[in-house]
Structures are given as structure tokens and as C-alpha cells.
Amino acid sequence: MNKKEQIQLFENRNVRTLWDEQEEEWYFSIVDVVAILTDQQDSKKASTYWSVLKGRLRKEGADEPLTKCKKLKMLSADGKSHPTDAAQRFEERVSA
């Protein structure tokens, strides 16, 4: 699986993305998007927020949004690649 990592900007904030050539899809880090949407400057707080939200969704029986996530290794602030929840662009996932 050939992948290409890239940092993209959204509202002047970094979002880690990964191109999967085999699937011809861009994936983005959900934690990075959560950090932007919740105005978190600390990625650990954004990660905790996402983790708590996933737990609440599971308790409510809403597993479907979680199945659309993939664990992909993305470069972290520490310079190492770590498994990260990633998703495709939303428009591509919605069926007409």
C-alpha cells in the first residue's frame, strides 16, 4: 500500500492527511479536526475529547460512524508514526 503523508491547513491549523494510492483516497486525522472544531490547542485534550465521544457513541449504540474510521499510522509531533483514527472526506462517504 503506497501512501503519501501531507500536512494541510484548515483555519491556519495543521491537519495530518494521508493519500492511499491503492484506494485513491485521502484520509485525515480525526483528532486534528476535533482539535480545530473544539478550539483545543493541546492535541492530548483533543485526543481525550475524541476518545470520550467514541465511548458515548458506543454506549448509545451508534457504532456506524466509528466503522468509517481507519487506524492509519501518521507522523506525530514527537516525530514518530503512531496509529491514528482517520477518515475520508465526508462528501465521499455520504451516499446519494
MDTraj code that builds the backbone (N, CA, C; nanometers):
import mdtraj as md
import numpy as np

residues = "MET ASN LYS LYS GLU GLN ILE GLN LEU PHE GLU ASN ARG ASN VAL ARG THR LEU TRP ASP GLU GLN GLU GLU GLU TRP TYR PHE SER ILE VAL ASP VAL VAL ALA ILE LEU THR ASP GLN GLN ASP SER LYS LYS ALA SER THR TYR TRP SER VAL LEU LYS GLY ARG LEU ARG LYS GLU GLY ALA ASP GLU PRO LEU THR LYS CYS LYS LYS LEU LYS MET LEU SER ALA ASP GLY LYS SER HIS PRO THR ASP ALA ALA GLN ARG PHE GLU GLU ARG VAL SER ALA".split()
xyz = np.array([
    [0.0854, -0.1174, 0.0000],
    [0.0000, 0.0000, 0.0000],
    [0.0899, 0.1236, 0.0000],
    [0.0889, 0.1978, -0.1075],
    [0.1673, 0.3211, -0.1144],
    [0.0870, 0.4350, -0.0544],
    [0.1524, 0.5083, 0.0337],
    [0.0849, 0.6194, 0.0995],
    [0.1734, 0.7418, 0.0936],
    [0.1110, 0.8578, 0.0898],
    [0.1831, 0.9833, 0.0898],
    [0.1244, 1.0710, 0.2001],
    [0.2099, 1.1091, 0.2946],
    [0.1645, 1.1945, 0.4040],
    [0.1782, 1.3404, 0.3647],
    [0.0886, 1.4216, 0.4174],
    [0.0923, 1.5638, 0.3871],
    [0.0224, 1.6385, 0.5003],
    [0.0731, 1.7551, 0.5307],
    [0.0058, 1.8432, 0.6267],
    [-0.0751, 1.9435, 0.5454],
    [-0.2018, 1.9567, 0.5797],
    [-0.2855, 2.0557, 0.5139],
    [-0.3322, 2.1545, 0.6192],
    [-0.3627, 2.2740, 0.5756],
    [-0.4074, 2.3776, 0.6677],
    [-0.5582, 2.3955, 0.6590],
    [-0.6199, 2.4120, 0.7747],
    [-0.7607, 2.4476, 0.7836],
    [-0.7697, 2.5527, 0.8925],
    [-0.8187, 2.6695, 0.8585],
    [-0.8258, 2.7816, 0.9521],
    [-0.6909, 2.8028, 1.0223],
    [-0.5834, 2.7982, 0.9434],
    [-0.4455, 2.8196, 0.9910],
    [-0.3997, 2.7161, 1.0932],
    [-0.4602, 2.5992, 1.0926],
    [-0.4205, 2.4902, 1.1821],
    [-0.3835, 2.3688, 1.0973],
    [-0.2882, 2.2907, 1.1458],
    [-0.2428, 2.1725, 1.0737],
    [-0.3403, 2.0567, 1.0864],
    [-0.3611, 1.9877, 0.9748],
    [-0.4385, 1.8643, 0.9724],
    [-0.3529, 1.7618, 0.8990],
    [-0.3212, 1.6533, 0.9676],
    [-0.2428, 1.5471, 0.9041],
    [-0.3319, 1.4701, 0.8084],
    [-0.2808, 1.4491, 0.6871],
    [-0.3545, 1.3737, 0.5869],
    [-0.2640, 1.2670, 0.5273],
    [-0.3281, 1.1683, 0.4691],
    [-0.2552, 1.0564, 0.4104],
    [-0.3265, 1.0142, 0.2828],
    [-0.2517, 1.0059, 0.1731],
    [-0.3064, 0.9616, 0.0454],
    [-0.2797, 0.8126, 0.0313],
    [-0.3846, 0.7359, 0.0062],
    [-0.3721, 0.5931, -0.0170],
    [-0.3890, 0.5701, -0.1668],
    [-0.2786, 0.5407, -0.2350],
    [-0.2820, 0.5242, -0.3809],
    [-0.3679, 0.4057, -0.4231],
    [-0.3644, 0.2995, -0.3454],
    [-0.4406, 0.1802, -0.3810],
    [-0.5908, 0.2093, -0.3818],
    [-0.6367, 0.2798, -0.2801],
    [-0.7792, 0.3136, -0.2721],
    [-0.8112, 0.4454, -0.3411],
    [-0.7067, 0.5201, -0.3781],
    [-0.7211, 0.6522, -0.4377],
    [-0.8090, 0.7419, -0.3512],
    [-0.7724, 0.7483, -0.2246],
    [-0.8484, 0.8248, -0.1252],
    [-0.7551, 0.9041, -0.0357],
    [-0.7985, 1.0236, 0.0037],
    [-0.7306, 1.0999, 0.1076],
    [-0.7961, 1.0667, 0.2405],
    [-0.7151, 1.0465, 0.3422],
    [-0.7633, 1.0273, 0.4789],
    [-0.7080, 1.1401, 0.5651],
    [-0.7854, 1.1842, 0.6618],
    [-0.7396, 1.2908, 0.7504],
    [-0.7501, 1.2454, 0.8950],
    [-0.6670, 1.3044, 0.9782],
    [-0.6655, 1.2723, 1.1203],
    [-0.7895, 1.3307, 1.1875],
    [-0.8691, 1.2446, 1.2460],
    [-0.9899, 1.2902, 1.3141],
    [-0.9543, 1.3753, 1.4355],
    [-0.8495, 1.3380, 1.5073],
    [-0.8091, 1.4148, 1.6255],
    [-0.7708, 1.5578, 1.5872],
    [-0.7034, 1.5748, 1.4737],
    [-0.6667, 1.7099, 1.4298],
    [-0.7907, 1.7930, 1.4000],
    [-0.8902, 1.7322, 1.3378],
    [-1.0144, 1.8036, 1.3066],
    [-1.0907, 1.8349, 1.4352],
    [-1.0955, 1.7386, 1.5277],
    [-1.1610, 1.7624, 1.6568],
    [-1.0934, 1.8790, 1.7292],
    [-0.9610, 1.8849, 1.7241],
    [-0.8882, 1.9951, 1.7888],
    [-0.9308, 2.1300, 1.7318],
    [-0.9493, 2.1355, 1.6011],
    [-0.9917, 2.2610, 1.5371],
    [-1.1351, 2.2951, 1.5746],
    [-1.2237, 2.1966, 1.5655],
    [-1.3656, 2.2225, 1.5917],
    [-1.3944, 2.2562, 1.7376],
    [-1.3140, 2.2040, 1.8299],
    [-1.3352, 2.2306, 1.9727],
    [-1.2396, 2.3379, 2.0247],
    [-1.1611, 2.3953, 1.9341],
    [-1.0653, 2.5009, 1.9659],
    [-0.9658, 2.4566, 2.0743],
    [-0.9165, 2.3336, 2.0591],
    [-0.8163, 2.2791, 2.1509],
    [-0.6774, 2.3062, 2.0943],
    [-0.5908, 2.3661, 2.1703],
    [-0.4529, 2.3878, 2.1281],
    [-0.3654, 2.2675, 2.1605],
    [-0.4089, 2.1876, 2.2547],
    [-0.3333, 2.0715, 2.3009],
    [-0.3891, 1.9449, 2.2349],
    [-0.3048, 1.8728, 2.1609],
    [-0.3531, 1.7536, 2.0908],
    [-0.3960, 1.6438, 2.1878],
    [-0.3386, 1.6401, 2.3081],
    [-0.3798, 1.5398, 2.4076],
    [-0.5245, 1.5634, 2.4506],
    [-0.5622, 1.6892, 2.4684],
    [-0.7003, 1.7206, 2.5063],
    [-0.7964, 1.6844, 2.3938],
    [-0.7549, 1.7099, 2.2694],
    [-0.8392, 1.6738, 2.1546],
    [-0.8531, 1.5224, 2.1448],
    [-0.7460, 1.4504, 2.1713],
    [-0.7486, 1.3045, 2.1687],
    [-0.8414, 1.2497, 2.2769],
    [-0.8360, 1.3090, 2.3955],
    [-0.9248, 1.2687, 2.5050],
    [-1.0700, 1.2971, 2.4686],
    [-1.0947, 1.4133, 2.4104],
    [-1.2301, 1.4507, 2.3682],
    [-1.2844, 1.3469, 2.2704],
    [-1.2035, 1.3092, 2.1706],
    [-1.2447, 1.2119, 2.0703],
    [-1.2698, 1.0750, 2.1346],
    [-1.1851, 1.0356, 2.2265],
    [-1.1986, 0.9069, 2.2941],
    [-1.3283, 0.9010, 2.3753],
    [-1.3575, 1.0067, 2.4489],
    [-1.4808, 1.0128, 2.5289],
    [-1.6027, 1.0104, 2.4368],
    [-1.5957, 1.0846, 2.3271],
    [-1.7073, 1.0880, 2.2325],
    [-1.7328, 0.9498, 2.1729],
    [-1.6267, 0.8783, 2.1343],
    [-1.6432, 0.7432, 2.0803],
    [-1.7091, 0.6515, 2.1834],
    [-1.6679, 0.6629, 2.3095],
    [-1.7278, 0.5816, 2.4152],
    [-1.8755, 0.6106, 2.4325],
    [-1.9114, 0.7371, 2.4284],
    [-2.0527, 0.7748, 2.4413],
    [-2.1341, 0.7221, 2.3240],
    [-2.0783, 0.7322, 2.2037],
    [-2.1487, 0.6819, 2.0858],
    [-2.1716, 0.5313, 2.0953],
    [-2.0714, 0.4595, 2.1423],
    [-2.0857, 0.3139, 2.1573],
    [-2.1938, 0.2796, 2.2594],
    [-2.1954, 0.3541, 2.3708],
    [-2.2976, 0.3300, 2.4744],
    [-2.4379, 0.3507, 2.4199],
    [-2.4515, 0.4471, 2.3286],
    [-2.5820, 0.4771, 2.2701],
    [-2.6148, 0.3856, 2.1532],
    [-2.5229, 0.2944, 2.1197],
    [-2.5481, 0.2005, 2.0116],
    [-2.5206, 0.2555, 1.8737],
    [-2.4510, 0.3658, 1.8658],
    [-2.4227, 0.4295, 1.7361],
    [-2.2826, 0.3925, 1.6893],
    [-2.2617, 0.2654, 1.6593],
    [-2.1301, 0.2197, 1.6151],
    [-2.1000, 0.2558, 1.4702],
    [-2.2016, 0.2819, 1.3890],
    [-2.1788, 0.3049, 1.2472],
    [-2.0794, 0.4164, 1.2170],
    [-2.0868, 0.5335, 1.2820],
    [-1.9878, 0.6372, 1.2491],
    [-1.8445, 0.5910, 1.2779],
    [-1.8288, 0.5012, 1.3725],
    [-1.6954, 0.4548, 1.4074],
    [-1.6409, 0.3545, 1.3073],
    [-1.7287, 0.2832, 1.2380],
    [-1.6792, 0.1852, 1.1419],
    [-1.6200, 0.2519, 1.0190],
    [-1.6502, 0.3771, 0.9978],
    [-1.5964, 0.4505, 0.8833],
    [-1.4538, 0.4980, 0.9105],
    [-1.4075, 0.4818, 1.0321],
    [-1.2728, 0.5224, 1.0695],
    [-1.1758, 0.4086, 1.0448],
    [-1.0534, 0.4475, 1.0086],
    [-0.9452, 0.3508, 0.9942],
    [-0.8334, 0.3938, 1.0870],
    [-0.7599, 0.2977, 1.1374],
    [-0.6382, 0.3276, 1.2134],
    [-0.5236, 0.3293, 1.1127],
    [-0.4669, 0.4461, 1.0891],
    [-0.3547, 0.4603, 0.9973],
    [-0.2376, 0.5228, 1.0722],
    [-0.1178, 0.4800, 1.0398],
    [-0.0006, 0.5391, 1.1032],
    [0.0268, 0.6751, 1.0410],
    [0.0278, 0.7778, 1.1264],
    [0.0553, 0.9141, 1.0826],
    [0.1646, 0.9716, 1.1705],
    [0.2435, 1.0581, 1.1107],
    [0.3528, 1.1214, 1.1820],
    [0.2973, 1.2137, 1.2894],
    [0.3492, 1.1992, 1.4104],
    [0.3029, 1.2768, 1.5246],
    [0.4014, 1.3892, 1.5551],
    [0.3650, 1.4732, 1.6501],
    [0.4514, 1.5854, 1.6886],
    [0.5856, 1.5384, 1.7441],
    [0.5900, 1.4147, 1.7961],
    [0.7154, 1.3618, 1.8502],
    [0.8074, 1.3071, 1.7405],
    [0.7641, 1.3177, 1.6141],
    [0.8456, 1.2727, 1.5024],
    [0.8318, 1.1253, 1.4710],
    [0.7442, 1.0556, 1.5427],
    [0.7228, 0.9124, 1.5212],
    [0.5843, 0.8898, 1.4604],
    [0.5700, 0.7787, 1.3905],
    [0.4395, 0.7419, 1.3346],
    [0.3618, 0.6611, 1.4383],
    [0.2374, 0.7024, 1.4607],
    [0.1507, 0.6347, 1.5565],
    [0.0175, 0.6031, 1.4897],
    [-0.0477, 0.4916, 1.5302],
    [-0.1817, 0.4630, 1.4776],
    [-0.2771, 0.5763, 1.5159],
    [-0.3477, 0.6264, 1.4177],
    [-0.4349, 0.7419, 1.4357],
    [-0.5687, 0.7142, 1.3685],
    [-0.6791, 0.7477, 1.4362],
    [-0.8101, 0.7366, 1.3714],
    [-0.8122, 0.8325, 1.2538],
    [-0.8492, 0.7808, 1.1379],
    [-0.8529, 0.8617, 1.0167],
    [-0.9818, 0.8324, 0.9417],
    [-1.0265, 0.9300, 0.8654],
    [-1.1489, 0.9145, 0.7874],
    [-1.1307, 0.9810, 0.6521],
    [-1.2151, 0.9398, 0.5595],
    [-1.2157, 1.0021, 0.4274],
    [-1.2890, 1.1344, 0.4359],
    [-1.2778, 1.2111, 0.3287],
    [-1.3567, 1.3342, 0.3225],
    [-1.5034, 1.2974, 0.3351],
    [-1.5763, 1.3764, 0.4090],
    [-1.7168, 1.3466, 0.4386],
    [-1.8009, 1.3347, 0.3122],
    [-1.7831, 1.4229, 0.2148],
    [-1.8673, 1.4228, 0.0945],
    [-1.8589, 1.2894, 0.0213],
    [-1.7435, 1.2244, 0.0256],
    [-1.7247, 1.0996, -0.0464],
    [-1.7921, 0.9832, 0.0259],
    [-1.8165, 0.9954, 0.1541],
    [-1.8738, 0.8864, 0.2318],
    [-2.0255, 0.8866, 0.2297],
    [-2.0857, 0.9987, 0.1989],
    [-2.2317, 1.0097, 0.2013],
    [-2.2877, 0.9529, 0.0725],
    [-2.3804, 0.8587, 0.0843],
    [-2.4400, 0.8017, -0.0358],
    [-2.5548, 0.8896, -0.0821],
    [-2.5707, 0.8958, -0.2109],
    [-2.6751, 0.9826, -0.2696],
    [-2.8106, 0.9184, -0.2606],
])
top = md.Topology()
chain = top.add_chain()
for i, resn in enumerate(residues, 1):
    res = top.add_residue(resn, chain, resSeq=i)
    for name in ("N", "CA", "C"):
        top.add_atom(name, md.element.get_by_symbol(name[0]), res)
traj = md.Trajectory(xyz[None], top)
